[in-house]
Amino acid sequence: AKSLNQIGLKIVSEVLTDLRADRLVSKVLEKIQPNEFQKIHILGAGKCACQMSQPLLKKWGNQIAGGVLITKDGHDLPSSQLEVLFGDHPVPDMRSLEAGSHMLQYCKTISKNDLVITLISGGASALFEVLKTGITTDEWISQNEVLLKSGIDIHELNQKRKTFSQVKGGQWVKNFNDAQCISLVLSEICQLGLPLPL
């Protein structure tokens, strides 16, 4: 007979498998009907962005026009259809800005009759950034360092980050050229009544 430890480990293993990003995304795909759209674009940011994209590529590969995923070093997966870029987390770096600029450049290829699927997961607010006009890179780096050392919780941190961002707080979708957007979000910090960082 199996020991209680073995049974416990089996249960934990099964639960963790079910909570994998690709498994969770797979469960909601049947609710999305992409056939009415000219093209599908996949845009994502976060440590799980690449893993979240896998079921979409598998199911609708021939309908996907392209996309951009921004993730952390070591969290990427190979893709022939999507560009994978890197930022840093928890302290954003210049790559986060470069990736953000590239993301907005890609958004110019989206048309009104397309579907945009955004994939957001933990780390997105650091990995993906476009600064407001007038905010210098040095100011941004300095502010991030101060905020991270201040001890404030992640919700307050993300609210502060919005003040110098062109993409946070829902501003990102303004670049989708009125295309319909479906957002799939995986987060361990979501609470009812609190806005998402992106």
C-alpha positions as CSV (number, residue, x, y, z in Angstrom):
1,A,0.0,0.0,0.0
2,K,1.2,3.5,-0.7
3,S,2.2,5.6,2.3
4,L,0.5,8.8,3.1
5,N,3.5,10.7,2.0
6,Q,3.4,9.1,-1.5
7,I,-0.4,9.8,-1.8
8,G,0.2,13.4,-0.7
9,L,3.0,13.9,-3.2
10,K,0.9,12.4,-6.0
11,I,-1.9,14.8,-5.2
12,V,0.4,17.8,-5.1
13,S,2.0,16.7,-8.4
14,E,-1.4,16.4,-10.1
15,V,-2.5,19.8,-8.8
16,L,0.7,21.5,-10.0
17,T,0.4,19.9,-13.4
18,D,-3.2,21.2,-13.7
19,L,-2.0,24.7,-12.8
20,R,0.6,24.9,-15.5
21,A,0.1,28.0,-17.7
22,D,-0.5,26.0,-20.9
23,R,-3.1,23.7,-19.2
24,L,-5.0,26.7,-17.9
25,V,-5.1,28.5,-21.3
26,S,-6.2,25.3,-23.0
27,K,-9.3,25.1,-20.8
28,V,-10.6,28.5,-22.1
29,L,-9.8,28.1,-25.8
30,E,-13.1,26.4,-26.6
31,K,-14.9,29.6,-25.6
32,I,-13.0,31.7,-28.2
33,Q,-14.3,31.7,-31.8
34,P,-11.6,33.2,-34.1
35,N,-13.1,32.4,-37.5
36,E,-14.8,35.7,-37.9
37,F,-11.6,37.7,-37.8
38,Q,-9.1,38.3,-40.6
39,K,-6.0,37.7,-38.6
40,I,-5.1,36.7,-35.0
41,H,-2.2,38.5,-33.2
42,I,-0.7,37.1,-30.0
43,L,0.9,39.7,-27.7
44,G,2.2,38.8,-24.3
45,A,4.3,39.9,-21.4
46,G,5.4,38.0,-18.3
47,K,7.3,35.0,-17.1
48,C,4.7,32.6,-18.4
49,A,3.9,34.3,-21.7
50,C,5.7,31.8,-23.9
51,Q,4.1,28.8,-22.1
52,M,0.7,30.5,-22.4
53,S,1.1,30.8,-26.1
54,Q,1.7,27.2,-26.8
55,P,-2.0,26.0,-26.9
56,L,-2.9,29.0,-29.1
57,L,-0.2,28.1,-31.6
58,K,-1.2,24.5,-31.6
59,K,-4.9,25.1,-32.1
60,W,-4.9,28.1,-34.5
61,G,-1.3,28.1,-36.0
62,N,-2.5,28.7,-39.5
63,Q,-4.7,31.7,-38.5
64,I,-2.0,33.5,-36.5
65,A,-0.5,36.4,-38.3
66,G,2.3,36.9,-35.8
67,G,2.9,38.5,-32.5
68,V,5.4,39.5,-29.8
69,L,6.1,37.9,-26.4
70,I,8.2,39.6,-23.8
71,T,9.6,37.4,-21.0
72,K,12.5,36.9,-18.6
73,D,15.8,35.1,-19.5
74,G,15.3,31.4,-19.2
75,H,11.5,31.5,-19.6
76,D,11.4,31.4,-23.4
77,L,10.3,28.6,-25.7
78,P,11.2,28.4,-29.4
79,S,8.5,29.7,-31.8
80,S,8.7,30.2,-35.6
81,Q,5.6,32.4,-35.6
82,L,6.1,34.8,-32.6
83,E,9.0,37.1,-31.8
84,V,10.3,36.5,-28.3
85,L,12.0,39.4,-26.6
86,F,13.5,39.8,-23.1
87,G,13.3,42.3,-20.3
88,D,14.4,42.0,-16.7
89,H,12.5,41.3,-13.5
90,P,12.0,42.3,-10.7
91,V,14.2,45.3,-11.6
92,P,13.4,46.4,-15.2
93,D,16.3,47.2,-17.5
94,M,16.9,48.8,-20.8
95,R,15.8,45.7,-22.6
96,S,12.3,46.2,-21.0
97,L,12.2,49.6,-22.8
98,E,13.5,48.2,-26.1
99,A,11.0,45.3,-26.0
100,G,8.2,47.8,-25.2
101,S,9.1,50.0,-28.1
102,H,9.2,46.9,-30.4
103,M,5.8,45.8,-29.1
104,L,4.2,49.1,-30.0
105,Q,5.9,49.0,-33.4
106,Y,4.3,45.6,-34.0
107,C,0.9,47.0,-33.0
108,K,0.9,49.2,-36.1
109,T,0.4,46.0,-38.2
110,I,-3.0,45.3,-36.5
111,S,-6.2,46.3,-38.3
112,K,-9.7,46.8,-37.0
113,N,-11.0,43.5,-38.3
114,D,-8.3,41.5,-36.5
115,L,-8.4,39.7,-33.1
116,V,-5.7,40.5,-30.5
117,I,-5.1,37.9,-27.8
118,T,-3.0,39.3,-24.9
119,L,-1.2,36.9,-22.5
120,I,-0.3,38.5,-19.2
121,S,1.5,36.8,-16.4
122,G,3.7,37.5,-13.4
123,G,6.5,40.0,-14.0
124,A,4.8,41.8,-16.9
125,S,4.9,45.2,-15.3
126,A,8.8,45.1,-15.1
127,L,9.5,43.2,-18.3
128,F,7.4,45.5,-20.6
129,E,7.6,49.3,-20.5
130,V,7.2,52.4,-22.7
131,L,7.9,55.7,-20.9
132,K,5.8,58.7,-21.0
133,T,7.2,61.7,-22.9
134,G,9.4,63.7,-20.6
135,I,10.5,60.8,-18.3
136,T,14.2,60.1,-18.8
137,T,15.7,56.6,-18.6
138,D,17.8,57.7,-15.6
139,E,14.7,58.9,-13.7
140,W,12.8,55.7,-14.5
141,I,15.7,53.5,-13.3
142,S,16.1,55.6,-10.2
143,Q,12.4,55.6,-9.4
144,N,12.1,51.8,-9.8
145,E,15.1,51.2,-7.4
146,V,13.5,53.5,-4.8
147,L,10.1,51.8,-5.1
148,L,11.5,48.3,-4.8
149,K,13.5,49.3,-1.7
150,S,10.6,51.1,-0.1
151,G,8.9,48.0,1.1
152,I,5.5,48.9,-0.4
153,D,3.3,46.0,-1.6
154,I,3.1,44.9,-5.2
155,H,-0.3,46.6,-5.8
156,E,1.0,50.0,-4.7
157,L,4.2,49.4,-6.6
158,N,2.3,48.8,-9.8
159,Q,0.1,51.8,-9.2
160,K,3.2,54.0,-8.9
161,R,4.7,52.5,-12.0
162,K,1.7,53.6,-14.0
163,T,2.5,57.3,-13.4
164,F,5.5,57.1,-15.8
165,S,4.2,54.6,-18.3
166,Q,2.5,54.8,-21.7
167,V,1.3,51.2,-21.6
168,K,0.2,50.4,-18.0
169,G,-3.3,50.8,-16.6
170,G,-5.0,49.7,-19.8
171,Q,-3.2,52.2,-22.1
172,W,-1.6,49.4,-24.1
173,V,-4.9,48.5,-25.9
174,K,-5.1,52.1,-27.3
175,N,-2.4,50.8,-29.8
176,F,-4.6,48.0,-31.1
177,N,-6.3,50.1,-33.8
178,D,-9.8,49.3,-32.5
179,A,-9.3,45.6,-33.0
180,Q,-11.2,43.2,-30.7
181,C,-9.1,42.1,-27.8
182,I,-9.2,39.1,-25.5
183,S,-6.9,39.1,-22.5
184,L,-5.8,35.9,-20.7
185,V,-4.3,36.8,-17.3
186,L,-2.4,34.5,-14.9
187,S,-1.5,36.2,-11.7
188,E,-0.9,35.2,-8.1
189,I,-1.5,38.8,-6.9
190,C,-5.0,39.5,-8.3
191,Q,-7.6,40.6,-5.8
192,L,-11.2,41.4,-6.5
193,G,-11.7,45.2,-6.9
194,L,-8.1,45.9,-7.7
195,P,-6.9,46.8,-11.2
196,L,-4.4,44.7,-13.1
197,P,-0.9,46.3,-13.6
198,L,-1.3,46.1,-17.4
